[in-house]
């Protein structure tokens, strides 16, 4: 399964999740906040993300972008976002030790089932893998890869490594691959440093409020 760990791109897409489906979830910035930022504003954005994530080859991406310009599909974009939100709901619950919402599981399971119905088993490189066998010019190819990544990890991965960034107002999901499993931030250089600076500021304020401070 393709991943794009820790990579930053000039378009603003970031890949801190360590898992394809989590990086797709993270295409919303400041998820818990009212001013959250949607990065998948049109179908072309989904294609650009998939190219950077390694799902698509450049020729495939160009074909999708041409179709998006010729036949804009709000339905395709809506479906991709719906799967993304279902994955967030499921993995956020896993990270918090809660039971996932049945509706989110149903949406994700349905997307994965549709994906399998349009995939074929093919040999390559001394092993076998699932390959897309549906239409080459729709966003289904991307949603298939993302939903397959989510279901594969939910059924065989180490769920205790799933984390939601501890920084208030971030909401990004990631896999904690640290040896002692103590990672708290999606990005230590961004959210981690902000949290440290905030704690330092709060300590200074507390000292000033003390008598003789």
Secondary structure as GFF3:
##gff-version 3
##sequence-region A 1 213
A	DSSP	beta_strand	7	8	.	.	.	ID=ss1
A	DSSP	beta_strand	14	15	.	.	.	ID=ss2
A	DSSP	alpha_helix	20	25	.	.	.	ID=ss3
A	DSSP	beta_strand	28	29	.	.	.	ID=ss4
A	DSSP	beta_strand	37	38	.	.	.	ID=ss5
A	DSSP	alpha_helix	43	53	.	.	.	ID=ss6
A	DSSP	alpha_helix	58	70	.	.	.	ID=ss7
A	DSSP	alpha_helix	74	96	.	.	.	ID=ss8
A	DSSP	alpha_helix	102	117	.	.	.	ID=ss9
A	DSSP	beta_strand	119	124	.	.	.	ID=ss10
A	DSSP	beta_strand	127	132	.	.	.	ID=ss11
A	DSSP	alpha_helix	140	156	.	.	.	ID=ss12
A	DSSP	three_ten_helix	159	161	.	.	.	ID=ss13
A	DSSP	beta_strand	162	164	.	.	.	ID=ss14
A	DSSP	beta_strand	173	175	.	.	.	ID=ss15
A	DSSP	pi_helix	188	192	.	.	.	ID=ss16
A	DSSP	alpha_helix	193	209	.	.	.	ID=ss17
###
